[in-house]
Structure formats: C-alpha cells, structure tokens
C-alpha cells in the first residue's frame, strides 16, 4: 500500500502539486498524464525519496513496501 496525505510539492516558487491525498492498494494501477514540465517525474522521485531539488510537505508512507524507480534517459 502507498498512502500520500496532504502532499505539497514545489520547485523554487512554483507549486507543482497542492494538497494531494491518495491511497493505492495492492493491485491498483495509476497513470500520470500531463504536459511536459508539470511535475510527473518529480512526483515519482518524491515518492521514492530522490527529489532533493524539490520541497515536499505532507506524508508519503510506503507501508514497508519496496518501490522501484527506473531512471529515464534522453
């Protein structure tokens, strides 16, 4: 299970996400859709703890699950 509560995600003065609350249970699927530069990859990096450049407020709880992240290359 992945639980996110009241997540705010910003880079500099720009908020990418405000007050996101979501729970994903085993077997659930989620698609992130949006234009380039709107924070999809930053959200995924924040979930796995790899978004040092972004400010996050809120709770991201993995519930002892292992979450993998495959870095994208251009």
C-alpha positions in Angstrom: 0.0 0.0 0.0 1.1 3.5 -0.8 -0.5 6.3 1.1 0.0 10.0 0.4 -1.7 12.6 2.6 -1.8 16.4 2.1 1.3 16.5 -0.2 2.5 19.8 -1.4 5.4 19.7 -3.9 7.2 22.7 -5.2 10.3 23.7 -7.1 11.5 27.1 -6.2 8.5 29.4 -6.0 6.4 27.2 -8.4 3.9 24.7 -6.8 3.6 21.5 -8.9 1.1 19.8 -6.6 -1.0 21.1 -3.8 -2.8 19.1 -1.2 -2.7 15.7 -2.9 -4.2 12.8 -1.0 -4.3 9.3 -2.5 -4.2 5.7 -1.4 -3.0 2.9 -3.7 -3.7 -0.7 -2.6 -2.1 -3.9 -3.8 -3.1 -4.4 -7.5 -4.2 -0.8 -8.1 -2.9 1.0 -11.2 -2.3 4.7 -11.6 -1.5 6.7 -14.7 0.1 10.1 -14.5 -0.8 12.2 -17.5 0.2 15.8 -18.2 2.2 18.1 -20.3 6.0 18.2 -20.2 7.4 20.1 -17.2 4.3 19.8 -14.9 5.9 17.6 -12.3 5.1 14.0 -13.2 8.7 12.8 -12.8 9.2 15.0 -9.8 6.2 13.4 -8.1 7.6 9.9 -8.7 11.0 11.0 -7.5 9.5 12.4 -4.3 7.7 9.2 -3.6 11.0 7.2 -3.8 13.0 9.9 -2.0 15.1 11.1 -5.0 13.8 14.7 -5.4 16.3 16.6 -3.4 15.7 19.7 -5.6 12.0 19.9 -4.7 10.4 20.9 -1.4 7.8 18.4 -0.1 5.4 18.8 2.7 3.0 16.1 3.8 3.1 12.4 4.4 4.4 9.8 1.9 4.0 6.3 3.5 5.2 3.2 1.7 3.8 0.9 4.4 7.1 -1.2 4.3 6.8 -1.8 0.6 9.7 -1.6 -1.8 9.2 0.9 -4.6 11.5 0.7 -7.6 12.3 3.6 -9.9 13.8 3.3 -13.3 15.7 6.5 -14.3 14.7 7.9 -17.6 17.4 8.7 -20.2 17.1 11.0 -23.2 
